[in-house]
Amino acid sequence: MDFQLPIQIKSPPQLISYRDPVLLMGSCFTEHIGDRLQAVKFTTLQNPHGILFDPVSVANSLLSYIQNKKYTEDDLFYLNELWQSWYHHSVFSGMDKMEVLKKINQSQQDAHSFLKKAKWLIITLGSSFSYRLSEIAPPIKGERRQSEESVANCHRAPAQWFHKHLLTIEEIHGVQDNCIQELLKFNPDIQILFTVSPVRHIRDGVIEKNRSKARLLEVVHNLVHKFDRLHYFPAYELVIDILRDYRFYDIDMVHPNYQATEFVLEKFEEYYIESESRVIMREINKIRLGRKHKAFQPATRAHKQFLQNHFELTQQLRTKYPFLDLDDELAYFGGEGFDQ
């Protein structure tokens, strides 16, 4: 007896491997994938602008990396005792204007260099709603605003500073199509994987949430059919249509819980990561579990032997796979007092 709807997940011809630098962009669900890959030692860079939800902000950020854009003092504004950027998440905000600018531009340079060599770009789109600065909002660069400008983060500014806009399919397709063409010219070897976040943005109501997600899904599938190096991973469908139960959400009924997230990540690994790399992931996870072990009596021989065993296991793994960065693990197991 079947208790779930069947779903067909199509693996791309080229799967993700440890040899592939992976750039991840988009909503908070992006970081679930990125954190998993980073934890098992893939080469990754996550959200150089911070978390982004709408497709315009994602596209604008990617284009800024391609152009290696340098931000200036005029791109910042002062609000709530902090210097902030309309184009960046609040993790970049700070009280020192020049430090904020330095942090932003260092992230820009890192993203430009990483994107040039990246083999995979994973984009998770969260919402079709875009926030645009209204005429009464303080102008950027000291000039009078002639038209509404899309922002990536509202930074708790007054609501009247913004116009909320549900992007049309044509608008989303236009900005994403242009961005992809620029990406493929900048890095001809890159593969792009789209996902739509299963996080339920219900602040606007269930109906508007579904309209928003539907537009993202329509555009993404149109783009995947247009470009042969674009692919789609159904994270949204796995939660909404396969699990389809509120017990797979946190108490806010918005964010997928641990079980749902693990289910999605297991499917991602199964269909998008090559078999050899999945073997390496399992070996690294053994070391990660050892590092999480907390000894009640760290001075005992048994614990010192535990550390030595894991130190040797880590050394063997690095010898076998020299491209893995295991320096932290070797320092941890080797620095706890056993005789090497």
SULZIPE-V412573 format. One record per backbone hydrogen bond with DSSP energy under -0.5 kcal/mol. CO is the residue of the C=O (numbers start at 1). NH is the residue of the N-H. If there is no record, write none. Layout:
co:CO nh:NH
co:CO nh:NH
//
This chain:
co:7 nh:9
co:8 nh:10
co:9 nh:11
co:13 nh:15
co:16 nh:274
co:17 nh:20
co:19 nh:21
co:21 nh:119
co:21 nh:120
co:22 nh:45
co:23 nh:122
co:24 nh:47
co:25 nh:124
co:26 nh:52
co:27 nh:30
co:27 nh:31
co:28 nh:31
co:28 nh:32
co:29 nh:32
co:29 nh:33
co:30 nh:34
co:31 nh:35
co:32 nh:36
co:33 nh:37
co:34 nh:38
co:35 nh:39
co:36 nh:40
co:37 nh:42
co:38 nh:41
co:42 nh:44
co:43 nh:22
co:45 nh:24
co:47 nh:50
co:49 nh:89
co:53 nh:126
co:53 nh:127
co:54 nh:58
co:55 nh:59
co:56 nh:60
co:57 nh:61
co:58 nh:62
co:59 nh:63
co:60 nh:64
co:61 nh:65
co:62 nh:66
co:63 nh:67
co:64 nh:69
co:65 nh:68
co:69 nh:71
co:72 nh:75
co:73 nh:76
co:74 nh:141
co:75 nh:86
co:77 nh:79
co:77 nh:84
co:79 nh:82
co:82 nh:79
co:83 nh:94
co:84 nh:77
co:85 nh:88
co:86 nh:152
co:86 nh:153
co:89 nh:92
co:90 nh:93
co:94 nh:83
co:95 nh:97
co:96 nh:100
co:97 nh:101
co:98 nh:102
co:99 nh:103
co:100 nh:104
co:101 nh:105
co:102 nh:106
co:103 nh:107
co:104 nh:108
co:105 nh:109
co:106 nh:110
co:107 nh:111
co:108 nh:112
co:109 nh:113
co:110 nh:114
co:111 nh:115
co:112 nh:116
co:113 nh:117
co:114 nh:117
co:114 nh:118
co:119 nh:191
co:120 nh:23
co:121 nh:123
co:121 nh:193
co:122 nh:25
co:122 nh:124
co:123 nh:125
co:123 nh:195
co:124 nh:27
co:125 nh:197
co:127 nh:55
co:128 nh:167
co:130 nh:165
co:131 nh:151
co:132 nh:163
co:134 nh:137
co:139 nh:142
co:140 nh:143
co:149 nh:133
co:151 nh:131
co:154 nh:157
co:158 nh:161
co:159 nh:162
co:161 nh:134
co:163 nh:132
co:165 nh:130
co:165 nh:167
co:168 nh:172
co:169 nh:173
co:170 nh:174
co:171 nh:175
co:172 nh:176
co:173 nh:177
co:174 nh:178
co:175 nh:179
co:176 nh:180
co:177 nh:181
co:178 nh:182
co:179 nh:183
co:180 nh:184
co:181 nh:185
co:182 nh:186
co:183 nh:187
co:187 nh:190
co:191 nh:121
co:192 nh:194
co:192 nh:231
co:193 nh:123
co:194 nh:233
co:195 nh:125
co:199 nh:201
co:200 nh:202
co:201 nh:204
co:202 nh:205
co:205 nh:209
co:206 nh:210
co:207 nh:211
co:208 nh:212
co:209 nh:213
co:210 nh:214
co:211 nh:215
co:212 nh:216
co:213 nh:217
co:214 nh:218
co:215 nh:219
co:216 nh:220
co:217 nh:221
co:218 nh:222
co:219 nh:223
co:220 nh:224
co:221 nh:225
co:222 nh:226
co:223 nh:227
co:227 nh:230
co:229 nh:192
co:231 nh:194
co:232 nh:234
co:233 nh:235
co:234 nh:238
co:235 nh:239
co:236 nh:240
co:237 nh:241
co:237 nh:242
co:238 nh:243
co:239 nh:244
co:245 nh:248
co:246 nh:249
co:248 nh:257
co:250 nh:253
co:254 nh:200
co:255 nh:250
co:257 nh:261
co:258 nh:262
co:259 nh:263
co:260 nh:264
co:261 nh:265
co:262 nh:266
co:263 nh:267
co:264 nh:268
co:265 nh:269
co:266 nh:270
co:267 nh:271
co:268 nh:272
co:269 nh:273
co:272 nh:16
co:274 nh:278
co:275 nh:279
co:276 nh:280
co:277 nh:281
co:278 nh:282
co:279 nh:283
co:280 nh:284
co:281 nh:285
co:282 nh:286
co:283 nh:287
co:284 nh:288
co:285 nh:289
co:286 nh:290
co:287 nh:291
co:288 nh:292
co:289 nh:293
co:290 nh:293
co:293 nh:295
co:297 nh:300
co:300 nh:304
co:301 nh:305
co:302 nh:306
co:303 nh:307
co:304 nh:308
co:305 nh:309
co:306 nh:310
co:307 nh:311
co:308 nh:312
co:309 nh:313
co:310 nh:314
co:311 nh:315
co:312 nh:316
co:313 nh:317
co:314 nh:318
co:315 nh:319
co:316 nh:320
co:317 nh:321
co:321 nh:324
co:324 nh:326
co:326 nh:330
co:327 nh:331
co:328 nh:332
co:329 nh:333
co:330 nh:334
co:331 nh:335
co:333 nh:336
co:338 nh:340
//
